[in-house]
Amino acid sequence: MMSVANKLTTRFEQLKLTKPALVASKMAKDLKAFRSFLPIIRALCNPGLQDRHISKIVELIKANDDARDIQNQKLDYFKTLNIENFKSELEEISETASKEFGNMKTMKIMKDGWEELAFNCRPVPDKDSYILDGEAVELIQTTLDDHIIKTQTMKGSPFAKFMIDQITVWETMLMRTQDNLDKWLKVQSTWMYLQPVFSSEDIIN
């Protein structure tokens, strides 16, 4: 829009169209002034903003409680608070909110991913027994390894401290699941190895 306004200004001046040139020039000037507020608008409209971030913003710009509904406020309201003076601080708060929001989404994706997984068992031929299905185990083990790495990486992030208790509980559950699965497979492997031996008639008799 600024590019078009500038081109029109130049064109109208060349054609000596004074009034259109003034209109185009004013439009370019207004757009330039508005452009300086875009980083602030982006920061205030960040979907990752939580109550804790909004409280920091309200305190920073010395606004009243009405400002807590940030995304429904008009730009003119914030202009009265000279919000352009806090551009750097707002961008920093917004960036922190984005990274924290990213950790929250990662946690949700991991939890949702387990909804489709199941410890499927298959019957052992000619036996009244069941063992874990190999394909299911492989998928679960892959998911476990991936989620443990992601969780431990998240745990070390400075942008995950706000949810450290949740991360710790999740990590404990993953580690316990992996430990149980390892023990289960070890017992199952030993049973499958010994089962034919103890099923022979010589041993039974």
N, C-alpha and C positions, 0 to 999 in steps of 0.2 A: 504493500500500500504506500509506503514511503517512497519507493522507487517510482511508482506511477505518479504520485503527487509531484515529485521533483521534476520528472520528465514533462509533466503538464505545465508546470511553472515556467520551465525553460522554453517550451513550445509557445505558450501564450505570450511570453515576453518578446519572442522573435516575431510574432504576428502583431505585436503592439496591441494586444487585447488586455488592457489594464485591469479591468474588474475580474475577469476569469483568472488572470495571473495572481491577483491578490487572494482570491478564494483558494487556489491551488497552493499558494505559498503558506497561507494560514493552516490549511489541512496538513501540510508537511511539518509545520512547526508543532501543531497539536499532537501529531503522531509521534514525533521525536520526544516530546514531553511524556507522552503515555508510555513509550517504549521503556523508559527508565523504571517504570513501575512493574514491568513484566516479571522480573525475578522475585519481587515481593508478592505479586499475585500468585505466582507458581508456588512460593513457599507457604502461603496461607491456604492454598487449595490442595495441599498435599494430602492424599487419602490416608497416609500413614500417621497423621497427627492424632495423638491420644490426649486424654485429659491432662496428663502430666506435662505434655509439650505446650498445650494451649495455656495452661497456668503460667508457664515461663514467659510465653509471648505477652499475655495480659499484664504480667508484672513488668516486663521489659518496656512496653510502650505506654505503661501507666494508664491503661484503659479501665473502664468500669466493667462490671460483670456482664453487661450486654455483649461485650466483645467475645465472650466465650463461645457464642454462636458464630464463630469466625466466618464460616463458609456461606453464611446468609447475610453478611454485612456488605454494604456498598463501599466502593473504593473511596468515595468522598468522605465517608466517616473516618477512615484511617488517615486520610490526608489531613484532617483536622488535628490528628495526634502527631503530625510530622513523622509518619512512619518511615519515610525515605531515609531518615537519619539512622535507622536501625537495620538497614539492608543486610549488612554482613552478619549480624547476630541472628537475624531471621533465617538466612540461608543456612547457617550452621545448625540451628534448631531443626530446620526442615530436613537437612541431610541426615542428622542423627535419627529423626523420626523414620526416614525412609529405610535406613539400615536396620533399625529395630523392627520395623514392619516386615522387612525381608526375612528376618529370623522367625517372626511369628508365622509367616506363610510357610516357611520351610518346615516348621514343627507340625503345622496342620497337614501339609502334604504327606509327611511321613506317617502321621497317625491314620490318615485316610487310606494310605496305601495298604495298611494291614487289614482293612475291612474285606478285601478280596482274597486274602490268603487263608489257607486252612491246612492243618496237619492231616492230610488224607492218608488213610491206611488201606492196604490191599490184602486180601486173604492169601495165606500160604497154601499152595496146592496140596490137597490130601491131608491137610492139618486143620484142626479147629483153632487156628491162630491167625494173627494179623501182624504185619510189619508196616513201617512207614513207607509210603510210596516214594521212590527215588526222585522222580521229577518234582514232587512237592517239596521234598527236603532241599533239593538244589536251589529252587526258587527262594525258599525261606532263608537259606544260608546266605545267598547272594544279597537279599534284602537286608538281613541282619548286618552283614559286613559293611554295606553301603551306609546304613543308618547309624551305625556305631561311629564310623568315621565322621559323618556329617554332624552328629551330636557332640562329639568331642571337639571338633573344630569350632562349632557354635559356642560351646562352653568356654572356650578361650577368647572369644570375641568380646571386646569392651562394650559392644552394642547389644549384648545379651544378658548383661548383669541384672536388668529389671525382671528377667524371667528365669534366673539361675535356679531357683527351687524347682520349677517345672522341668527344666532341662535335667537336673540331677535325678529326679524321680524317673524320667523317661530313660536316661542312661542306665540306671539301676535295673529297670525292667528289661531293657535290651540285653544287658550283660547276663542277667539271670536266665533269660530265654535261651541265649547262646549256650550257657553252661548246662542247662537242662537238656538241650538238644544234643550236645556233645555226649553227655552221659547216656542218654537214650540210645543214640546210635552205637555207642560202645557196647552197651548191654545187648542190643539187638544183634550186633555183629558176632559177639561171643555166643549168644543163644543159637544163631543160625549155624555156627561152626560146630557146636556141641550137640545140637538137636538130633542130627542123623545118627550120631554115635550112640546116644542114650535111647534111641528109638529102635535100635537093632534087637532082634529076638534074643540074641545071646546075652545082652545086658539085661533085657527085661526079665528073662527067665533066671 
